[in-house]
């Protein structure tokens, strides 16, 4: 488990995406600060690149991440 190296550039972590404050803090603690490998945004970023990370994709949405990857993987 490790802290995400993308914290400073991640719109979710920087609070630029619309999400309830309490939920955002829970997700940041669970994914950004200790478990980046299970973050949906991190997964899509690593598999496809930044252009595929949707602003409606949140860290806990791994099924959506797999769908985005499957639809765009060449």
VEXDREN-761828 format. One record per residue (C-alpha): x, y, z; residue in one letter. Coordinates in steps of 0.001 Angstrom, whole numbers, padded with zeros to 6 digits, always signed. Each point is the difference from the previous one (the first is absolute). Layout:
N
XYZa;...
This chain:
74
+000000+000000+000000x;+001297+003385-000891x;-000795+003687-000295x;-000882+001107-003520x;+002689+001976-001759x;-002680+001853-002009x;-001511+001865+002988x;+001173+003436-001091x;-001523-000305-003472x;-003104-002091+000720x;-003234+002028-000356x;-001734-002309+002483x;+002658+000394+002677x;+000280+003752-000572x;-003761+000383+000573x;-000869+001062-003540x;-002674-002673-000511x;-003477+000260+001486x;-000379-002482+002867x;-001313+000198+003555x;+002761+001188+002320x;-000273-002916+002444x;+000016-002543-002817x;+002989+001685-001629x;+001998-000215+003224x;-000822-003704+000444x;+000968-000778-003599x;+003229+002003+000255x;+000988-001894+003144x;-000895-003380-001509x;+001452+000419-003497x;+002251+003051-000365x;+001958-000294+003212x;+000476-003731+000359x;-001392-002132-002820x;+000574+001636-003378x;+000018-003363-001795x;-003737-000375+000685x;-000913+003509-001189x;-002107+000009-003167x;+001494+003301-001164x;+003556-001282+000519x;-000817-003232-001855x;-001352+001797-003084x;+002868+002498+000045x;+002597-002777+000020x;-001747-002175-002583x;-001108+002643-002512x;+001399+003403+000937x;-001423+003234+001402x;-002374+000707-002891x;-002140-002979+001033x;-000477+000962+003656x;-003547+001362+000068x;-000901+002690+002543x;-002978-002164+000978x;+002322-002867+000935x;+000674-000207+003727x;+002538-002208+001804x;-002538-002625+001106x;-001462-000555-003511x;+002219-002887-001061x;-002721-001683-002121x;-000324+003197-002034x;+003795+000128-000314x;+000095-003547-001382x;-002749+000912-002474x;+001892+003107-001181x;+003163-002070-000399x;-001785-002812-001868x;-001684+002458-002377x;+003224+001856-000790x;+002780-002596+000202x;+001572-000680-003349x;
